[in-house]
């Protein structure tokens, strides 16, 4: 591939690389021969990138000619967009604070030359700014106001490089231009930008790392830009078109806050804040299922005034649930009156209402995945080894914390189970749900409606494969319409 470096003063740039040609911006812009050259990479080192300057037009014409150019026009515009600089400051916050923690002054300037800095300790920080903006020579100004923040970012020319940095810059340049591959911005035109919210500290994340990777790979093929965000990234949310929540949902954690803000900003969501409010409260769920005449285990809402009598209709053993229990956290089994009194007493200290259900033992639970009213996967979740639930968080061995699973075609699921799942999901509205159903004494009964069901590689996608991910991503397209 042909490589051209475009600089204002070519005589100042001497390289030991035979394949590099150094030319002026005037030559590149006005000589018609350059428009005909194919398989060409242009490194734009002009001293001025401002709008409609020669530096700006070098990048613009390079893209028009089909040349690979660094920086692109988009990079140049990003460099002068305060909103993007602010987002970047937040995105790189951990690295910024760690890199600059020993600086004593209130301001600091970082010069990035071809992705490097003359000080090795700023290597990671320099690399991050180069990978984002793709500008070969850039200066980042930081200011300290309770913490370090990016004040501004500007491209610099070779004339602005301090004399004491010249030798290092020549070394960095030779290393950079001798590479065969370069970081470059994606050239795909994306249909929309999707944020995937995760919490790295989630004890039971609804998607494993392989599934997140699968979502992102398939999204790329569907021309959807994806980016993983975390609870600290709420301020970035408005720069996306859609939000996919892949962390455990609770009314009082970040997931609900993200969903609510997305709704306020008309950002497409899975799942809606109403779904989180409804599904995260077992008291609401018990009432809604009962009013819809959907079969469930015998259920009673317990409070301080009926805790003595409530258990009479259910008997022992019984299952006690905190209203906001998820993934078997906050779910207990009482096998005697003594256990019941002790457990209920403790649970009522945390919530004025709790749920008690009859214990309906089974080898497995059905999990029917419902997306916007349609079933799209079906699994059997078997109980954890030697345990009465599919999760056993007290197991000493990690591999024994959850039971085995089996994924089947929807056609092989009993019709009564599918119909019950669809009817249950309708109580919550459109969205992504996992309906847990037991078949006890030949009768299906709903155990739970989950607003944030698992999508894991090797489990929920075992039968339908990539179609699971495609359907969820298509749901975002439909919302955006």
C-alpha positions as CSV (number, residue, x, y, z in Angstrom):
1,X,0.0,0.0,0.0
2,X,1.2,3.5,-0.8
3,X,1.8,5.8,2.2
4,X,1.9,9.6,2.0
5,X,2.6,12.0,4.8
6,X,1.1,15.4,4.1
7,X,3.0,18.2,5.9
8,X,3.5,21.9,5.4
9,X,7.3,21.7,5.6
10,X,8.4,18.3,4.1
11,X,12.1,19.2,4.5
12,X,11.7,18.8,8.3
13,X,10.6,15.2,8.0
14,X,13.2,12.6,7.3
15,X,12.4,8.9,7.6
16,X,14.4,5.7,7.3
17,X,11.3,4.1,5.6
18,X,11.5,3.6,1.9
19,X,7.8,3.3,1.4
20,X,7.0,6.7,2.9
21,X,6.5,9.7,0.6
22,X,6.4,13.2,2.1
23,X,4.4,15.8,0.2
24,X,2.8,19.2,0.8
25,X,-1.0,19.8,1.2
26,X,-0.9,21.9,-2.0
27,X,0.6,19.0,-3.9
28,X,-2.0,16.6,-2.7
29,X,-4.9,18.9,-3.3
30,X,-4.0,20.2,-6.7
31,X,-2.0,17.4,-8.5
32,X,-4.7,15.3,-10.4
33,X,-2.4,12.3,-10.2
34,X,-3.1,11.7,-6.5
35,X,-6.8,11.3,-7.3
36,X,-6.0,8.3,-9.5
37,X,-3.8,6.4,-7.1
38,X,-5.5,3.4,-5.5
39,X,-4.6,1.5,-2.3
40,X,-3.3,4.6,-0.6
41,X,-3.0,5.6,3.0
42,X,-2.7,9.3,3.8
43,X,-1.3,10.7,7.1
44,X,-2.5,14.2,7.4
45,X,0.0,16.2,9.6
46,X,-1.0,19.7,8.4
47,X,-0.5,22.5,10.8
48,X,-4.1,23.6,10.6
49,X,-7.2,21.4,10.6
50,X,-9.8,24.2,11.0
51,X,-13.0,24.1,8.8
52,X,-12.2,24.7,5.1
53,X,-8.4,25.0,5.8
54,X,-6.0,23.0,3.6
55,X,-5.6,20.5,6.4
56,X,-9.4,20.0,6.5
57,X,-9.6,19.6,2.7
58,X,-6.7,17.0,2.7
59,X,-8.8,14.7,4.9
60,X,-12.1,15.5,3.0
61,X,-10.6,14.8,-0.5
62,X,-8.8,11.7,0.8
63,X,-12.1,10.2,1.9
64,X,-13.7,11.2,-1.5
65,X,-10.8,9.5,-3.3
66,X,-11.2,6.3,-1.4
67,X,-7.9,6.7,0.4
68,X,-7.5,5.6,4.0
69,X,-6.8,8.8,5.9
70,X,-5.9,9.7,9.4
71,X,-7.4,11.8,10.8
72,X,-10.8,11.6,9.1
73,X,-13.1,14.6,8.8
74,X,-15.2,13.1,11.5
75,X,-12.2,12.9,13.8
76,X,-11.5,16.6,13.1
77,X,-15.1,17.6,13.9
78,X,-15.1,15.5,17.1
79,X,-11.9,17.3,18.2
80,X,-13.8,20.6,18.3
81,X,-17.1,19.3,19.7
82,X,-17.3,20.2,23.4
83,X,-20.0,17.6,24.1
84,X,-17.8,14.8,22.8
85,X,-14.8,16.1,24.8
86,X,-17.0,16.1,27.9
87,X,-18.2,12.5,27.2
88,X,-14.7,11.5,26.6
89,X,-13.6,13.0,29.9
90,X,-16.2,10.9,31.7
91,X,-15.5,7.7,29.7
92,X,-11.7,7.8,30.5
93,X,-12.2,9.1,34.0
94,X,-10.6,6.1,35.8
95,X,-7.5,6.3,33.6
96,X,-7.3,10.1,33.9
97,X,-7.5,10.1,37.7
98,X,-5.0,7.3,38.0
99,X,-2.5,8.8,35.5
100,X,-2.6,12.3,37.0
101,X,-3.0,11.5,40.7
102,X,0.6,12.7,41.5
103,X,0.3,16.0,39.7
104,X,0.5,18.8,42.3
105,X,-0.6,21.8,40.1
106,X,-4.1,22.7,39.1
107,X,-3.5,22.3,35.4
108,X,-1.7,19.8,33.2
109,X,-0.9,19.5,29.5
110,X,-0.5,16.1,27.8
111,X,1.2,16.1,24.4
112,X,0.3,13.0,22.4
113,X,2.7,12.2,19.5
114,X,1.5,9.3,17.3
115,X,-0.3,7.8,20.3
116,X,2.7,8.2,22.7
117,X,4.1,10.6,25.2
118,X,7.7,11.2,26.1
119,X,6.9,10.0,29.6
120,X,6.2,6.3,29.9
121,X,3.8,6.7,32.8
122,X,1.3,8.5,30.4
123,X,1.4,5.7,27.9
124,X,-2.1,4.3,28.5
125,X,-3.7,7.7,28.7
126,X,-2.0,8.9,25.5
127,X,-3.0,5.7,23.7
128,X,-6.7,6.2,24.7
129,X,-6.8,9.7,23.2
130,X,-5.1,8.7,20.0
131,X,-7.4,5.7,19.5
132,X,-10.5,7.9,19.9
133,X,-9.5,10.9,17.8
134,X,-6.9,9.4,15.4
135,X,-5.0,12.7,15.2
136,X,-1.3,12.1,15.0
137,X,-0.2,15.2,16.9
138,X,-2.6,16.4,19.6
139,X,-2.4,18.3,22.9
140,X,-4.8,17.7,25.8
141,X,-5.3,20.3,28.5
142,X,-6.6,19.1,31.9
143,X,-7.8,21.2,34.8
144,X,-8.3,20.0,38.4
145,X,-11.6,20.9,40.0
146,X,-12.2,18.3,42.8
147,X,-10.9,15.9,40.2
148,X,-9.0,16.0,36.9
149,X,-11.2,16.9,33.9
150,X,-10.4,17.5,30.2
151,X,-10.6,21.2,29.5
152,X,-9.9,21.1,25.8
153,X,-8.2,19.1,23.1
154,X,-6.4,20.6,20.0
155,X,-4.4,19.4,17.1
156,X,-0.9,20.8,16.9
157,X,1.6,21.3,14.1
158,X,5.3,20.2,14.0
159,X,6.2,23.8,14.8
160,X,4.5,23.5,18.2
161,X,6.6,20.5,19.3
162,X,9.2,21.6,22.0
163,X,12.8,21.2,21.0
164,X,13.4,18.8,23.8
165,X,10.7,16.5,22.4
166,X,11.9,16.4,18.8
167,X,14.1,13.3,19.0
168,X,11.4,11.3,20.8
169,X,8.8,12.4,18.2
170,X,11.1,11.3,15.4
171,X,11.4,7.9,17.1
172,X,7.6,7.6,17.6
173,X,7.0,8.7,14.0
174,X,9.3,6.0,12.6
175,X,7.7,3.4,14.8
176,X,4.3,4.6,13.7
177,X,4.8,4.8,10.0
178,X,6.6,1.5,9.8
179,X,3.5,-0.4,11.0
180,X,1.5,-2.5,8.7
181,X,-1.8,-2.1,10.5
182,X,-3.3,1.0,12.1
183,X,-6.2,1.7,14.5
184,X,-8.9,3.3,12.5
185,X,-12.5,4.4,13.0
186,X,-15.2,2.1,11.7
187,X,-16.3,3.0,8.2
188,X,-19.7,1.3,8.6
189,X,-22.7,3.5,8.5
190,X,-24.7,2.5,11.6
191,X,-28.5,2.5,11.7
192,X,-28.5,3.5,15.4
193,X,-26.3,3.5,18.5
194,X,-27.2,1.0,21.3
195,X,-25.9,1.2,24.9
196,X,-25.7,-2.1,26.8
197,X,-25.8,-1.5,30.5
198,X,-23.9,-3.9,32.7
199,X,-22.6,-3.9,36.3
200,X,-19.1,-5.6,36.6
201,X,-19.9,-6.4,40.3
202,X,-23.3,-8.1,39.5
203,X,-23.4,-11.4,41.4
204,X,-25.8,-12.9,38.9
205,X,-25.6,-11.0,35.6
206,X,-28.5,-11.7,33.2
207,X,-26.0,-12.3,30.3
208,X,-22.5,-13.8,30.5
209,X,-19.5,-12.3,28.7
210,X,-19.9,-14.6,25.7
211,X,-23.5,-13.5,25.2
212,X,-22.5,-9.8,25.4
213,X,-19.9,-10.5,22.8
214,X,-22.4,-12.3,20.7
215,X,-24.9,-9.4,20.9
216,X,-22.2,-7.0,19.8
217,X,-21.0,-9.2,16.9
218,X,-24.5,-9.7,15.5
219,X,-25.3,-6.0,16.0
220,X,-22.3,-5.1,13.9
221,X,-23.7,-7.3,11.1
222,X,-27.0,-5.5,11.4
223,X,-25.3,-2.1,11.2
224,X,-26.0,-1.3,14.9
225,X,-23.3,0.4,16.9
226,X,-23.0,-1.1,20.4
227,X,-21.1,0.1,23.4
228,X,-20.9,-1.4,26.9
229,X,-21.7,1.2,29.6
230,X,-21.7,0.9,33.4
231,X,-23.7,2.5,36.2
232,X,-21.2,5.5,36.3
233,X,-22.1,6.3,32.7
234,X,-25.6,7.8,33.2
235,X,-24.4,11.2,31.7
236,X,-23.5,9.4,28.5
237,X,-26.9,7.9,28.0
238,X,-28.4,10.7,25.9
239,X,-25.7,10.2,23.2
240,X,-27.3,6.8,22.4
241,X,-30.5,5.9,20.5
242,X,-31.3,2.8,22.5
243,X,-30.6,1.1,25.8
244,X,-30.4,-2.6,26.6
245,X,-30.3,-3.4,30.3
246,X,-28.1,-6.3,31.0
247,X,-27.6,-5.9,34.8
248,X,-29.9,-7.1,37.6
249,X,-32.9,-4.8,37.9
250,X,-34.2,-3.4,41.1
251,X,-36.4,-0.4,41.8
252,X,-33.7,1.2,44.0
253,X,-30.6,0.5,41.8
254,X,-29.1,2.1,38.7
255,X,-31.0,0.0,36.2
256,X,-34.3,1.7,37.0
257,X,-32.7,5.1,37.0
258,X,-31.3,4.4,33.5
259,X,-34.6,3.1,32.2
260,X,-36.5,6.1,33.6
261,X,-34.0,8.6,32.0
262,X,-34.2,6.7,28.7
263,X,-38.0,6.9,28.7
264,X,-37.8,10.7,29.5
265,X,-35.4,11.2,26.6
266,X,-37.4,9.0,24.1
267,X,-34.6,6.5,23.9
268,X,-35.7,3.0,22.8
269,X,-35.5,0.6,25.9
270,X,-35.5,-3.0,26.9
271,X,-36.9,-3.0,29.5
272,X,-39.3,-0.3,30.3
273,X,-39.3,1.3,33.8
274,X,-43.0,0.1,34.3
275,X,-41.9,-3.5,33.7
276,X,-39.1,-3.1,36.4
277,X,-41.6,-1.6,38.9
278,X,-44.1,-4.4,38.3
279,X,-41.8,-7.5,38.0
280,X,-39.5,-6.5,40.9
281,X,-42.4,-6.6,43.3
282,X,-43.8,-10.0,44.2
283,X,-46.8,-8.4,46.0
284,X,-47.9,-6.7,42.8
285,X,-47.3,-9.9,40.8
286,X,-49.3,-12.0,43.1
287,X,-52.3,-9.7,42.9
288,X,-52.0,-9.3,39.1
289,X,-51.9,-13.0,38.5
290,X,-54.8,-13.7,40.8
291,X,-57.0,-11.0,39.2
292,X,-56.2,-12.4,35.7
293,X,-57.2,-15.9,36.9
294,X,-53.7,-17.3,36.1
295,X,-53.0,-20.4,38.1
296,X,-50.2,-20.1,40.7
297,X,-49.2,-22.0,43.8
298,X,-51.4,-21.1,46.8
299,X,-50.3,-17.6,47.7
300,X,-50.9,-15.3,50.6
301,X,-49.6,-11.8,51.3
302,X,-48.2,-11.7,54.9
303,X,-48.1,-8.7,57.1
304,X,-47.6,-8.1,60.9
305,X,-51.3,-8.6,61.6
306,X,-51.9,-11.9,59.8
307,X,-48.6,-13.7,60.1
308,X,-50.0,-16.1,62.6
309,X,-53.1,-17.1,60.6
310,X,-51.8,-16.7,57.0
311,X,-49.9,-20.0,57.0
312,X,-53.0,-22.1,57.8
313,X,-54.1,-22.3,54.2
314,X,-50.7,-23.1,52.8
315,X,-49.1,-25.5,55.3
316,X,-45.5,-26.7,55.5
317,X,-43.1,-26.6,53.9
318,X,-43.8,-23.2,52.4
319,X,-41.8,-20.7,50.3
320,X,-41.2,-17.2,51.7
321,X,-40.3,-14.4,49.3
322,X,-39.2,-10.8,49.8
323,X,-41.1,-8.5,47.4
324,X,-37.9,-7.6,45.5
325,X,-36.2,-11.0,45.4
326,X,-34.4,-12.0,42.2
327,X,-32.3,-15.0,41.1
328,X,-33.4,-16.8,44.3
329,X,-31.9,-14.1,46.5
330,X,-34.4,-13.3,49.3
331,X,-36.3,-16.6,48.8
332,X,-36.4,-19.0,51.7
333,X,-38.2,-22.3,52.6
334,X,-39.7,-22.8,56.0
335,X,-40.2,-26.5,56.9
336,X,-41.7,-25.9,60.4
337,X,-43.7,-23.4,62.4
338,X,-40.5,-22.5,64.3
339,X,-38.6,-21.7,61.0
340,X,-41.6,-19.9,59.7
341,X,-41.8,-17.5,62.7
342,X,-38.1,-16.8,62.7
343,X,-37.9,-16.2,59.0
344,X,-41.1,-14.1,58.7
345,X,-40.0,-12.0,61.8
346,X,-36.7,-11.2,60.1
347,X,-38.3,-10.5,56.7
348,X,-41.0,-8.2,58.0
349,X,-38.2,-6.0,59.5
350,X,-37.2,-5.2,55.9
351,X,-40.6,-5.0,54.3
352,X,-44.1,-4.4,55.6
353,X,-45.4,-7.1,53.2
354,X,-43.9,-10.4,52.1
355,X,-45.2,-13.4,50.1
356,X,-45.8,-16.9,51.2
357,X,-46.5,-19.7,48.7
358,X,-47.2,-23.4,49.0
359,X,-44.1,-25.5,48.2
360,X,-44.6,-27.3,44.8
361,X,-41.6,-29.6,44.3
362,X,-40.5,-30.4,40.7
363,X,-37.4,-31.6,38.9
364,X,-37.3,-28.5,36.7
365,X,-39.0,-25.2,35.9
366,X,-40.0,-24.1,32.5
367,X,-38.6,-20.7,31.4
368,X,-40.5,-19.3,28.4
369,X,-38.9,-16.2,26.8
370,X,-41.4,-13.7,25.6
371,X,-40.5,-10.7,23.5
372,X,-43.2,-8.1,22.8
373,X,-45.9,-10.7,23.2
374,X,-44.3,-13.5,21.2
375,X,-42.5,-16.6,22.6
376,X,-39.0,-16.9,21.2
377,X,-37.2,-19.5,23.3
378,X,-38.0,-22.3,25.8
379,X,-35.8,-23.8,28.4
380,X,-36.0,-26.3,31.2
381,X,-34.1,-25.2,34.3
382,X,-33.3,-28.2,36.5
383,X,-32.9,-27.8,40.3
384,X,-29.4,-27.3,41.6
385,X,-27.7,-30.5,42.9
386,X,-29.3,-31.5,46.2
387,X,-31.3,-28.3,46.4
388,X,-35.0,-27.3,46.0
389,X,-34.2,-24.2,43.7
390,X,-32.5,-23.8,40.4
391,X,-29.9,-21.6,42.2
392,X,-28.1,-22.7,45.4
393,X,-26.0,-19.7,46.4
394,X,-24.8,-21.5,49.5
395,X,-23.1,-24.3,47.5
396,X,-19.4,-24.5,48.2
397,X,-18.5,-25.4,44.6
398,X,-19.3,-22.8,42.0
399,X,-20.3,-25.4,39.5
400,X,-23.0,-26.7,41.9
401,X,-24.6,-23.2,42.4
402,X,-27.0,-23.7,39.6
403,X,-28.7,-26.7,37.9
404,X,-28.5,-28.0,34.4
405,X,-30.6,-26.6,31.6
406,X,-32.2,-27.9,28.4
407,X,-33.3,-25.7,25.5
408,X,-36.1,-26.9,23.2
409,X,-38.1,-25.7,20.2
410,X,-41.2,-23.9,21.2
411,X,-43.3,-26.5,19.3
412,X,-42.2,-29.1,21.8
413,X,-43.5,-27.2,24.8
414,X,-47.0,-28.2,26.1
415,X,-49.5,-25.7,24.6
416,X,-50.9,-24.9,28.0
417,X,-47.5,-23.8,29.2
418,X,-47.0,-21.5,26.1
419,X,-50.5,-20.0,26.4
420,X,-50.0,-19.3,30.1
421,X,-46.6,-17.7,29.5
422,X,-48.0,-15.4,26.8
423,X,-51.0,-14.4,28.9
424,X,-48.8,-13.7,31.9
425,X,-46.5,-11.5,29.9
426,X,-49.4,-9.4,28.6
427,X,-50.1,-8.3,32.2
428,X,-46.7,-6.5,32.1
429,X,-47.0,-5.0,28.6
430,X,-44.5,-5.1,25.7
431,X,-40.9,-6.0,26.6
432,X,-38.5,-8.9,27.2
433,X,-39.8,-11.4,29.9
434,X,-38.9,-14.8,31.2
435,X,-42.0,-16.6,32.5
436,X,-41.2,-19.3,35.1
437,X,-43.8,-22.1,35.1
438,X,-44.0,-25.3,37.1
439,X,-46.0,-28.3,36.1
440,X,-47.3,-29.7,39.4
441,X,-49.8,-32.6,39.5
442,X,-50.2,-32.2,35.8
443,X,-51.2,-28.6,36.0
444,X,-49.0,-25.6,34.9
445,X,-48.7,-22.7,37.3
446,X,-46.8,-19.5,37.1
447,X,-44.0,-19.1,39.6
448,X,-42.5,-15.8,38.5
449,X,-42.5,-13.2,35.7
450,X,-39.0,-11.9,35.2
451,X,-38.4,-8.5,33.5
452,X,-34.7,-9.1,32.9
453,X,-34.4,-12.8,31.9
454,X,-31.1,-14.5,31.2
455,X,-29.7,-14.6,27.7
456,X,-26.6,-16.7,28.1
457,X,-24.5,-18.5,25.4
458,X,-25.0,-22.2,25.7
459,X,-28.3,-21.9,27.5
460,X,-31.2,-19.8,26.2
461,X,-29.6,-19.8,22.7
462,X,-28.9,-23.5,22.6
463,X,-31.7,-24.4,20.2
464,X,-32.3,-21.2,18.1
465,X,-28.7,-19.9,18.1
466,X,-28.1,-16.4,16.7
467,X,-31.8,-15.9,16.1
468,X,-32.3,-15.1,19.8
469,X,-29.9,-12.2,19.5
470,X,-31.3,-11.1,16.1
471,X,-34.8,-10.9,17.5
472,X,-33.9,-8.8,20.4
473,X,-31.9,-6.4,18.3
474,X,-34.8,-6.2,15.8
475,X,-37.1,-5.3,18.7
476,X,-34.9,-2.1,19.1
477,X,-35.3,-1.3,15.4
478,X,-39.0,-1.7,15.7
479,X,-39.1,0.7,18.8
480,X,-37.1,3.3,16.9
481,X,-39.6,3.2,14.0
